[in-house]
Amino acid sequence: MPLRDVAAQIAAVLEPVAPQGRIPYGHGIGMDNFEAPVLSVDSEVVADPNLVIVVHPALEVAGRHYFLGDTFLVTETGAERLANDPLTLTVV
């Protein structure tokens, strides 16, 4: 699947409530914490198997910034979430 299609799905949910502008929705990760490819609606990259990507839209709501993220391994049949913690939000 092209990364721009993944980004478009994220944008469809987030843009109406928290516009990102030109900030990407995520990026590759490997030897460095932030590396290509970039997860954006302009991306020409196709998510091939074994690509590791971090999905982390940065949200600004009412002047507060929120960074939510998770790491995924692209597989032949989709994607595998690499973290095993629960998908809950803890407010501190």
PDB file as gemmi writes it, atoms N, CA and C in Angstrom:
CRYST1    1.000    1.000    1.000  90.00  90.00  90.00 P 1                      
ATOM      1  N   MET A   1       0.850  -1.179   0.000  1.00  0.00           N  
ATOM      2  CA  MET A   1       0.000   0.000   0.000  1.00  0.00           C  
ATOM      3  C   MET A   1       0.895   1.241   0.000  1.00  0.00           C  
ATOM      4  N   PRO A   2       0.589   2.232  -0.811  1.00  0.00           N  
ATOM      5  CA  PRO A   2       1.352   3.478  -0.791  1.00  0.00           C  
ATOM      6  C   PRO A   2       1.184   4.203   0.549  1.00  0.00           C  
ATOM      7  N   LEU A   3       2.275   4.753   1.051  1.00  0.00           N  
ATOM      8  CA  LEU A   3       2.207   5.470   2.329  1.00  0.00           C  
ATOM      9  C   LEU A   3       1.271   6.664   2.253  1.00  0.00           C  
ATOM     10  N   ARG A   4       1.129   7.256   1.078  1.00  0.00           N  
ATOM     11  CA  ARG A   4       0.199   8.396   0.954  1.00  0.00           C  
ATOM     12  C   ARG A   4      -1.234   7.958   1.242  1.00  0.00           C  
ATOM     13  N   ASP A   5      -1.576   6.688   0.926  1.00  0.00           N  
ATOM     14  CA  ASP A   5      -2.922   6.179   1.222  1.00  0.00           C  
ATOM     15  C   ASP A   5      -3.126   6.010   2.727  1.00  0.00           C  
ATOM     16  N   VAL A   6      -2.082   5.542   3.411  1.00  0.00           N  
ATOM     17  CA  VAL A   6      -2.142   5.430   4.876  1.00  0.00           C  
ATOM     18  C   VAL A   6      -2.309   6.822   5.474  1.00  0.00           C  
ATOM     19  N   ALA A   7      -1.503   7.773   4.995  1.00  0.00           N  
ATOM     20  CA  ALA A   7      -1.577   9.150   5.495  1.00  0.00           C  
ATOM     21  C   ALA A   7      -2.949   9.761   5.223  1.00  0.00           C  
ATOM     22  N   ALA A   8      -3.527   9.461   4.077  1.00  0.00           N  
ATOM     23  CA  ALA A   8      -4.856   9.997   3.746  1.00  0.00           C  
ATOM     24  C   ALA A   8      -5.920   9.470   4.704  1.00  0.00           C  
ATOM     25  N   GLN A   9      -5.794   8.211   5.115  1.00  0.00           N  
ATOM     26  CA  GLN A   9      -6.745   7.648   6.081  1.00  0.00           C  
ATOM     27  C   GLN A   9      -6.609   8.334   7.440  1.00  0.00           C  
ATOM     28  N   ILE A  10      -5.372   8.599   7.848  1.00  0.00           N  
ATOM     29  CA  ILE A  10      -5.141   9.314   9.109  1.00  0.00           C  
ATOM     30  C   ILE A  10      -5.698  10.727   9.000  1.00  0.00           C  
ATOM     31  N   ALA A  11      -5.412  11.390   7.885  1.00  0.00           N  
ATOM     32  CA  ALA A  11      -5.867  12.766   7.674  1.00  0.00           C  
ATOM     33  C   ALA A  11      -7.388  12.866   7.712  1.00  0.00           C  
ATOM     34  N   ALA A  12      -8.071  11.879   7.163  1.00  0.00           N  
ATOM     35  CA  ALA A  12      -9.536  11.905   7.139  1.00  0.00           C  
ATOM     36  C   ALA A  12     -10.116  11.949   8.545  1.00  0.00           C  
ATOM     37  N   VAL A  13      -9.420  11.347   9.500  1.00  0.00           N  
ATOM     38  CA  VAL A  13      -9.890  11.329  10.886  1.00  0.00           C  
ATOM     39  C   VAL A  13      -9.445  12.583  11.634  1.00  0.00           C  
ATOM     40  N   LEU A  14      -8.184  12.976  11.460  1.00  0.00           N  
ATOM     41  CA  LEU A  14      -7.619  14.038  12.295  1.00  0.00           C  
ATOM     42  C   LEU A  14      -7.829  15.457  11.788  1.00  0.00           C  
ATOM     43  N   GLU A  15      -7.748  15.653  10.490  1.00  0.00           N  
ATOM     44  CA  GLU A  15      -7.783  17.018   9.959  1.00  0.00           C  
ATOM     45  C   GLU A  15      -9.035  17.807  10.350  1.00  0.00           C  
ATOM     46  N   PRO A  16     -10.215  17.191  10.401  1.00  0.00           N  
ATOM     47  CA  PRO A  16     -11.389  17.974  10.793  1.00  0.00           C  
ATOM     48  C   PRO A  16     -11.313  18.526  12.223  1.00  0.00           C  
ATOM     49  N   VAL A  17     -10.585  17.859  13.106  1.00  0.00           N  
ATOM     50  CA  VAL A  17     -10.538  18.298  14.507  1.00  0.00           C  
ATOM     51  C   VAL A  17      -9.205  18.911  14.914  1.00  0.00           C  
ATOM     52  N   ALA A  18      -8.126  18.528  14.248  1.00  0.00           N  
ATOM     53  CA  ALA A  18      -6.792  19.027  14.607  1.00  0.00           C  
ATOM     54  C   ALA A  18      -5.915  19.056  13.363  1.00  0.00           C  
ATOM     55  N   PRO A  19      -6.047  20.099  12.543  1.00  0.00           N  
ATOM     56  CA  PRO A  19      -5.279  20.165  11.303  1.00  0.00           C  
ATOM     57  C   PRO A  19      -3.770  20.054  11.537  1.00  0.00           C  
ATOM     58  N   GLN A  20      -3.114  19.232  10.734  1.00  0.00           N  
ATOM     59  CA  GLN A  20      -1.671  19.016  10.833  1.00  0.00           C  
ATOM     60  C   GLN A  20      -0.890  19.993   9.969  1.00  0.00           C  
ATOM     61  N   GLY A  21      -1.526  20.510   8.928  1.00  0.00           N  
ATOM     62  CA  GLY A  21      -0.769  21.314   7.982  1.00  0.00           C  
ATOM     63  C   GLY A  21       0.182  20.420   7.209  1.00  0.00           C  
ATOM     64  N   ARG A  22       1.449  20.772   7.176  1.00  0.00           N  
ATOM     65  CA  ARG A  22       2.439  20.007   6.418  1.00  0.00           C  
ATOM     66  C   ARG A  22       3.243  19.061   7.305  1.00  0.00           C  
ATOM     67  N   ILE A  23       2.872  18.890   8.557  1.00  0.00           N  
ATOM     68  CA  ILE A  23       3.601  18.002   9.462  1.00  0.00           C  
ATOM     69  C   ILE A  23       3.285  16.558   9.079  1.00  0.00           C  
ATOM     70  N   PRO A  24       4.318  15.707   8.892  1.00  0.00           N  
ATOM     71  CA  PRO A  24       4.043  14.313   8.528  1.00  0.00           C  
ATOM     72  C   PRO A  24       3.387  13.540   9.669  1.00  0.00           C  
ATOM     73  N   TYR A  25       2.745  12.443   9.312  1.00  0.00           N  
ATOM     74  CA  TYR A  25       2.057  11.592  10.285  1.00  0.00           C  
ATOM     75  C   TYR A  25       2.946  10.494  10.843  1.00  0.00           C  
ATOM     76  N   GLY A  26       4.173  10.437  10.399  1.00  0.00           N  
ATOM     77  CA  GLY A  26       5.090   9.418  10.887  1.00  0.00           C  
ATOM     78  C   GLY A  26       6.295   9.312   9.986  1.00  0.00           C  
ATOM     79  N   HIS A  27       7.111   8.286  10.237  1.00  0.00           N  
ATOM     80  CA  HIS A  27       8.368   8.140   9.508  1.00  0.00           C  
ATOM     81  C   HIS A  27       8.930   6.744   9.718  1.00  0.00           C  
ATOM     82  N   GLY A  28       9.936   6.439   8.929  1.00  0.00           N  
ATOM     83  CA  GLY A  28      10.649   5.184   9.098  1.00  0.00           C  
ATOM     84  C   GLY A  28      11.519   5.226  10.339  1.00  0.00           C  
ATOM     85  N   ILE A  29      11.955   4.066  10.771  1.00  0.00           N  
ATOM     86  CA  ILE A  29      12.856   3.967  11.914  1.00  0.00           C  
ATOM     87  C   ILE A  29      13.763   2.770  11.657  1.00  0.00           C  
ATOM     88  N   GLY A  30      15.005   2.916  12.025  1.00  0.00           N  
ATOM     89  CA  GLY A  30      15.970   1.841  11.795  1.00  0.00           C  
ATOM     90  C   GLY A  30      17.227   2.122  12.591  1.00  0.00           C  
ATOM     91  N   MET A  31      18.296   2.488  11.906  1.00  0.00           N  
ATOM     92  CA  MET A  31      19.549   2.823  12.580  1.00  0.00           C  
ATOM     93  C   MET A  31      19.438   4.166  13.303  1.00  0.00           C  
ATOM     94  N   ASP A  32      18.526   5.008  12.841  1.00  0.00           N  
ATOM     95  CA  ASP A  32      18.292   6.307  13.456  1.00  0.00           C  
ATOM     96  C   ASP A  32      16.836   6.349  13.904  1.00  0.00           C  
ATOM     97  N   ASN A  33      16.530   7.238  14.826  1.00  0.00           N  
ATOM     98  CA  ASN A  33      15.173   7.346  15.348  1.00  0.00           C  
ATOM     99  C   ASN A  33      14.200   7.929  14.329  1.00  0.00           C  
ATOM    100  N   PHE A  34      14.680   8.797  13.463  1.00  0.00           N  
ATOM    101  CA  PHE A  34      13.830   9.422  12.445  1.00  0.00           C  
ATOM    102  C   PHE A  34      14.544   9.294  11.113  1.00  0.00           C  
ATOM    103  N   GLU A  35      13.977   8.515  10.209  1.00  0.00           N  
ATOM    104  CA  GLU A  35      14.585   8.368   8.892  1.00  0.00           C  
ATOM    105  C   GLU A  35      13.494   8.127   7.859  1.00  0.00           C  
ATOM    106  N   ALA A  36      13.905   8.175   6.607  1.00  0.00           N  
ATOM    107  CA  ALA A  36      12.973   7.938   5.508  1.00  0.00           C  
ATOM    108  C   ALA A  36      12.424   6.517   5.613  1.00  0.00           C  
ATOM    109  N   PRO A  37      11.226   6.333   5.119  1.00  0.00           N  
ATOM    110  CA  PRO A  37      10.365   7.272   4.413  1.00  0.00           C  
ATOM    111  C   PRO A  37       9.510   8.089   5.374  1.00  0.00           C  
ATOM    112  N   VAL A  38       8.998   9.188   4.866  1.00  0.00           N  
ATOM    113  CA  VAL A  38       8.105  10.044   5.645  1.00  0.00           C  
ATOM    114  C   VAL A  38       6.663   9.650   5.324  1.00  0.00           C  
ATOM    115  N   LEU A  39       5.848   9.566   6.343  1.00  0.00           N  
ATOM    116  CA  LEU A  39       4.430   9.214   6.187  1.00  0.00           C  
ATOM    117  C   LEU A  39       3.637  10.503   5.976  1.00  0.00           C  
ATOM    118  N   SER A  40       3.389  10.818   4.707  1.00  0.00           N  
ATOM    119  CA  SER A  40       2.662  12.041   4.376  1.00  0.00           C  
ATOM    120  C   SER A  40       1.787  11.794   3.153  1.00  0.00           C  
ATOM    121  N   VAL A  41       0.852  12.692   2.927  1.00  0.00           N  
ATOM    122  CA  VAL A  41      -0.050  12.545   1.786  1.00  0.00           C  
ATOM    123  C   VAL A  41       0.677  12.756   0.465  1.00  0.00           C  
ATOM    124  N   ASP A  42       1.916  13.246   0.505  1.00  0.00           N  
ATOM    125  CA  ASP A  42       2.718  13.450  -0.703  1.00  0.00           C  
ATOM    126  C   ASP A  42       3.676  12.296  -0.976  1.00  0.00           C  
ATOM    127  N   SER A  43       3.740  11.319  -0.095  1.00  0.00           N  
ATOM    128  CA  SER A  43       4.732  10.248  -0.208  1.00  0.00           C  
ATOM    129  C   SER A  43       4.528   9.418  -1.469  1.00  0.00           C  
ATOM    130  N   GLU A  44       5.628   9.104  -2.129  1.00  0.00           N  
ATOM    131  CA  GLU A  44       5.616   8.231  -3.304  1.00  0.00           C  
ATOM    132  C   GLU A  44       6.025   6.809  -2.937  1.00  0.00           C  
ATOM    133  N   VAL A  45       6.333   6.568  -1.660  1.00  0.00           N  
ATOM    134  CA  VAL A  45       6.856   5.282  -1.201  1.00  0.00           C  
ATOM    135  C   VAL A  45       5.725   4.277  -1.007  1.00  0.00           C  
ATOM    136  N   VAL A  46       5.976   3.047  -1.428  1.00  0.00           N  
ATOM    137  CA  VAL A  46       5.050   1.942  -1.184  1.00  0.00           C  
ATOM    138  C   VAL A  46       5.572   1.170   0.021  1.00  0.00           C  
ATOM    139  N   ALA A  47       4.686   0.856   0.946  1.00  0.00           N  
ATOM    140  CA  ALA A  47       5.069   0.137   2.167  1.00  0.00           C  
ATOM    141  C   ALA A  47       5.284  -1.334   1.837  1.00  0.00           C  
ATOM    142  N   ASP A  48       6.517  -1.700   1.557  1.00  0.00           N  
ATOM    143  CA  ASP A  48       6.869  -3.088   1.264  1.00  0.00           C  
ATOM    144  C   ASP A  48       7.063  -3.863   2.557  1.00  0.00           C  
ATOM    145  N   PRO A  49       6.917  -5.193   2.509  1.00  0.00           N  
ATOM    146  CA  PRO A  49       7.161  -6.014   3.698  1.00  0.00           C  
ATOM    147  C   PRO A  49       8.546  -5.754   4.290  1.00  0.00           C  
ATOM    148  N   ASN A  50       8.604  -5.798   5.610  1.00  0.00           N  
ATOM    149  CA  ASN A  50       9.801  -5.577   6.432  1.00  0.00           C  
ATOM    150  C   ASN A  50      10.120  -4.109   6.672  1.00  0.00           C  
ATOM    151  N   LEU A  51       9.313  -3.194   6.143  1.00  0.00           N  
ATOM    152  CA  LEU A  51       9.483  -1.784   6.482  1.00  0.00           C  
ATOM    153  C   LEU A  51       8.996  -1.582   7.910  1.00  0.00           C  
ATOM    154  N   VAL A  52       9.788  -0.895   8.714  1.00  0.00           N  
ATOM    155  CA  VAL A  52       9.363  -0.533  10.068  1.00  0.00           C  
ATOM    156  C   VAL A  52       9.037   0.950  10.033  1.00  0.00           C  
ATOM    157  N   ILE A  53       7.848   1.288  10.479  1.00  0.00           N  
ATOM    158  CA  ILE A  53       7.401   2.676  10.426  1.00  0.00           C  
ATOM    159  C   ILE A  53       6.765   3.076  11.747  1.00  0.00           C  
ATOM    160  N   VAL A  54       7.019   4.312  12.132  1.00  0.00           N  
ATOM    161  CA  VAL A  54       6.417   4.890  13.326  1.00  0.00           C  
ATOM    162  C   VAL A  54       5.277   5.794  12.870  1.00  0.00           C  
ATOM    163  N   VAL A  55       4.097   5.530  13.371  1.00  0.00           N  
ATOM    164  CA  VAL A  55       2.938   6.376  13.083  1.00  0.00           C  
ATOM    165  C   VAL A  55       2.738   7.245  14.309  1.00  0.00           C  
ATOM    166  N   HIS A  56       2.907   8.560  14.149  1.00  0.00           N  
ATOM    167  CA  HIS A  56       2.749   9.450  15.301  1.00  0.00           C  
ATOM    168  C   HIS A  56       2.297  10.841  14.880  1.00  0.00           C  
ATOM    169  N   PRO A  57       1.023  10.991  14.648  1.00  0.00           N  
ATOM    170  CA  PRO A  57       0.525  12.325  14.361  1.00  0.00           C  
ATOM    171  C   PRO A  57       0.734  13.243  15.559  1.00  0.00           C  
ATOM    172  N   ALA A  58       1.145  14.463  15.281  1.00  0.00           N  
ATOM    173  CA  ALA A  58       1.303  15.477  16.320  1.00  0.00           C  
ATOM    174  C   ALA A  58       0.046  16.340  16.297  1.00  0.00           C  
ATOM    175  N   LEU A  59      -0.632  16.410  17.404  1.00  0.00           N  
ATOM    176  CA  LEU A  59      -1.889  17.149  17.468  1.00  0.00           C  
ATOM    177  C   LEU A  59      -1.729  18.419  18.281  1.00  0.00           C  
ATOM    178  N   GLU A  60      -2.388  19.467  17.835  1.00  0.00           N  
ATOM    179  CA  GLU A  60      -2.483  20.681  18.638  1.00  0.00           C  
ATOM    180  C   GLU A  60      -3.962  20.987  18.799  1.00  0.00           C  
ATOM    181  N   VAL A  61      -4.417  20.968  20.039  1.00  0.00           N  
ATOM    182  CA  VAL A  61      -5.815  21.241  20.348  1.00  0.00           C  
ATOM    183  C   VAL A  61      -5.844  22.261  21.474  1.00  0.00           C  
ATOM    184  N   ALA A  62      -6.509  23.370  21.237  1.00  0.00           N  
ATOM    185  CA  ALA A  62      -6.650  24.427  22.242  1.00  0.00           C  
ATOM    186  C   ALA A  62      -5.292  24.860  22.801  1.00  0.00           C  
ATOM    187  N   GLY A  63      -4.304  24.974  21.922  1.00  0.00           N  
ATOM    188  CA  GLY A  63      -2.994  25.447  22.344  1.00  0.00           C  
ATOM    189  C   GLY A  63      -2.125  24.410  23.037  1.00  0.00           C  
ATOM    190  N   ARG A  64      -2.592  23.195  23.147  1.00  0.00           N  
ATOM    191  CA  ARG A  64      -1.804  22.115  23.768  1.00  0.00           C  
ATOM    192  C   ARG A  64      -1.359  21.141  22.682  1.00  0.00           C  
ATOM    193  N   HIS A  65      -0.153  20.618  22.854  1.00  0.00           N  
ATOM    194  CA  HIS A  65       0.418  19.706  21.867  1.00  0.00           C  
ATOM    195  C   HIS A  65       0.396  18.279  22.399  1.00  0.00           C  
ATOM    196  N   TYR A  66      -0.002  17.357  21.534  1.00  0.00           N  
ATOM    197  CA  TYR A  66      -0.081  15.940  21.892  1.00  0.00           C  
ATOM    198  C   TYR A  66       0.649  15.121  20.835  1.00  0.00           C  
ATOM    199  N   PHE A  67       1.467  14.199  21.292  1.00  0.00           N  
ATOM    200  CA  PHE A  67       2.182  13.305  20.389  1.00  0.00           C  
ATOM    201  C   PHE A  67       1.798  11.878  20.752  1.00  0.00           C  
ATOM    202  N   LEU A  68       1.121  11.220  19.849  1.00  0.00           N  
ATOM    203  CA  LEU A  68       0.691   9.842  20.049  1.00  0.00           C  
ATOM    204  C   LEU A  68       1.400   9.002  19.001  1.00  0.00           C  
ATOM    205  N   GLY A  69       1.977   7.893  19.399  1.00  0.00           N  
ATOM    206  CA  GLY A  69       2.688   7.122  18.395  1.00  0.00           C  
ATOM    207  C   GLY A  69       2.749   5.643  18.688  1.00  0.00           C  
ATOM    208  N   ASP A  70       3.025   4.889  17.637  1.00  0.00           N  
ATOM    209  CA  ASP A  70       3.202   3.451  17.745  1.00  0.00           C  
ATOM    210  C   ASP A  70       4.064   2.996  16.579  1.00  0.00           C  
ATOM    211  N   THR A  71       4.736   1.871  16.759  1.00  0.00           N  
ATOM    212  CA  THR A  71       5.654   1.347  15.756  1.00  0.00           C  
ATOM    213  C   THR A  71       5.079   0.073  15.151  1.00  0.00           C  
ATOM    214  N   PHE A  72       5.170  -0.024  13.831  1.00  0.00           N  
ATOM    215  CA  PHE A  72       4.600  -1.152  13.105  1.00  0.00           C  
ATOM    216  C   PHE A  72       5.612  -1.749  12.136  1.00  0.00           C  
ATOM    217  N   LEU A  73       5.526  -3.050  11.954  1.00  0.00           N  
ATOM    218  CA  LEU A  73       6.279  -3.777  10.944  1.00  0.00           C  
ATOM    219  C   LEU A  73       5.312  -4.128   9.822  1.00  0.00           C  
ATOM    220  N   VAL A  74       5.627  -3.705   8.608  1.00  0.00           N  
ATOM    221  CA  VAL A  74       4.795  -4.055   7.460  1.00  0.00           C  
ATOM    222  C   VAL A  74       5.068  -5.515   7.109  1.00  0.00           C  
ATOM    223  N   THR A  75       3.997  -6.286   6.942  1.00  0.00           N  
ATOM    224  CA  THR A  75       4.107  -7.711   6.612  1.00  0.00           C  
ATOM    225  C   THR A  75       3.481  -7.972   5.240  1.00  0.00           C  
ATOM    226  N   GLU A  76       3.540  -9.196   4.798  1.00  0.00           N  
ATOM    227  CA  GLU A  76       2.926  -9.577   3.517  1.00  0.00           C  
ATOM    228  C   GLU A  76       1.410  -9.380   3.542  1.00  0.00           C  
ATOM    229  N   THR A  77       0.809  -9.480   4.726  1.00  0.00           N  
ATOM    230  CA  THR A  77      -0.650  -9.423   4.830  1.00  0.00           C  
ATOM    231  C   THR A  77      -1.184  -8.161   5.493  1.00  0.00           C  
ATOM    232  N   GLY A  78      -0.323  -7.232   5.862  1.00  0.00           N  
ATOM    233  CA  GLY A  78      -0.773  -6.011   6.528  1.00  0.00           C  
ATOM    234  C   GLY A  78       0.328  -5.414   7.362  1.00  0.00           C  
ATOM    235  N   ALA A  79       0.070  -5.251   8.645  1.00  0.00           N  
ATOM    236  CA  ALA A  79       1.059  -4.672   9.552  1.00  0.00           C  
ATOM    237  C   ALA A  79       0.927  -5.311  10.923  1.00  0.00           C  
ATOM    238  N   GLU A  80       2.046  -5.394  11.612  1.00  0.00           N  
ATOM    239  CA  GLU A  80       2.087  -5.950  12.964  1.00  0.00           C  
ATOM    240  C   GLU A  80       2.532  -4.854  13.925  1.00  0.00           C  
ATOM    241  N   ARG A  81       1.737  -4.593  14.925  1.00  0.00           N  
ATOM    242  CA  ARG A  81       2.103  -3.623  15.965  1.00  0.00           C  
ATOM    243  C   ARG A  81       3.217  -4.234  16.805  1.00  0.00           C  
ATOM    244  N   LEU A  82       4.329  -3.508  16.966  1.00  0.00           N  
ATOM    245  CA  LEU A  82       5.490  -4.063  17.647  1.00  0.00           C  
ATOM    246  C   LEU A  82       5.452  -3.897  19.163  1.00  0.00           C  
ATOM    247  N   ALA A  83       4.634  -3.010  19.666  1.00  0.00           N  
ATOM    248  CA  ALA A  83       4.521  -2.837  21.120  1.00  0.00           C  
ATOM    249  C   ALA A  83       3.497  -3.822  21.667  1.00  0.00           C  
ATOM    250  N   ASN A  84       3.650  -4.170  22.937  1.00  0.00           N  
ATOM    251  CA  ASN A  84       2.665  -5.077  23.537  1.00  0.00           C  
ATOM    252  C   ASN A  84       1.935  -4.433  24.712  1.00  0.00           C  
ATOM    253  N   ASP A  85       2.074  -3.117  24.857  1.00  0.00           N  
ATOM    254  CA  ASP A  85       1.354  -2.427  25.918  1.00  0.00           C  
ATOM    255  C   ASP A  85      -0.095  -2.197  25.482  1.00  0.00           C  
ATOM    256  N   PRO A  86      -0.991  -1.993  26.444  1.00  0.00           N  
ATOM    257  CA  PRO A  86      -2.404  -1.805  26.090  1.00  0.00           C  
ATOM    258  C   PRO A  86      -2.622  -0.482  25.352  1.00  0.00           C  
ATOM    259  N   LEU A  87      -3.622  -0.464  24.501  1.00  0.00           N  
ATOM    260  CA  LEU A  87      -3.970   0.742  23.756  1.00  0.00           C  
ATOM    261  C   LEU A  87      -4.911   1.606  24.589  1.00  0.00           C  
ATOM    262  N   THR A  88      -4.367   2.195  25.643  1.00  0.00           N  
ATOM    263  CA  THR A  88      -5.133   3.086  26.513  1.00  0.00           C  
ATOM    264  C   THR A  88      -4.368   4.389  26.663  1.00  0.00           C  
ATOM    265  N   LEU A  89      -5.067   5.424  27.013  1.00  0.00           N  
ATOM    266  CA  LEU A  89      -4.456   6.725  27.224  1.00  0.00           C  
ATOM    267  C   LEU A  89      -4.456   7.017  28.713  1.00  0.00           C  
ATOM    268  N   THR A  90      -3.281   7.266  29.259  1.00  0.00           N  
ATOM    269  CA  THR A  90      -3.150   7.601  30.671  1.00  0.00           C  
ATOM    270  C   THR A  90      -2.945   9.103  30.789  1.00  0.00           C  
ATOM    271  N   VAL A  91      -3.786   9.765  31.518  1.00  0.00           N  
ATOM    272  CA  VAL A  91      -3.664  11.202  31.739  1.00  0.00           C  
ATOM    273  C   VAL A  91      -2.873  11.410  33.016  1.00  0.00           C  
ATOM    274  N   VAL A  92      -1.801  12.192  32.909  1.00  0.00           N  
ATOM    275  CA  VAL A  92      -0.935  12.430  34.066  1.00  0.00           C  
ATOM    276  C   VAL A  92      -1.189  13.822  34.600  1.00  0.00           C  
TER     277      VAL A  92                                                      
END                                                                             
